[in-house]
Amino acid sequence: MWDNLKWLESVEKLRGIAERTNADVIFGHDPEQRKALTLAPNGYYS
């Protein structure tokens, strides 16, 4: 968070991994995204 370049590199790395693997990125700090997820025991996320 204190090094803008490192933060951007990290975001781009995660974005690339998600695109290459067709992964869903789940942000643990995003309450709106959490509302849209199907959580355990009815889903894949806990």
LINQUINOR-V478436 format. One record per residue. N is the residue number from 1. RES is the residue in one small letter. SS is DSSP state (@ for helix, = for strand, . for the rest). NEAR is the number of other C-alpha atoms within 10 Angstrom. Layout:
BEGIN
<<N:RES:SS:NEAR> <N:RES:SS:NEAR>>
END
This chain:
BEGIN
<<1:m:.:7> <2:w:.:6> <3:d:.:7> <4:n:@:9> <5:l:@:10> <6:k:@:11> <7:w:@:12> <8:l:@:12> <9:e:@:11> <10:s:@:12> <11:v:@:11> <12:e:@:12> <13:k:@:12> <14:l:@:14> <15:r:@:14> <16:g:@:13> <17:i:@:12> <18:a:@:13> <19:e:@:12> <20:r:@:9> <21:t:@:8> <22:n:.:9> <23:a:.:12> <24:d:.:9> <25:v:.:11> <26:i:.:11> <27:f:.:10> <28:g:.:8> <29:h:.:8> <30:d:.:9> <31:p:@:9> <32:e:@:9> <33:q:@:11> <34:r:@:14> <35:k:@:9> <36:a:@:8> <37:l:.:13> <38:t:.:12> <39:l:=:12> <40:a:.:9> <41:p:.:8> <42:n:.:8> <43:g:.:9> <44:y:.:9> <45:y:=:11> <46:s:.:9>>
END
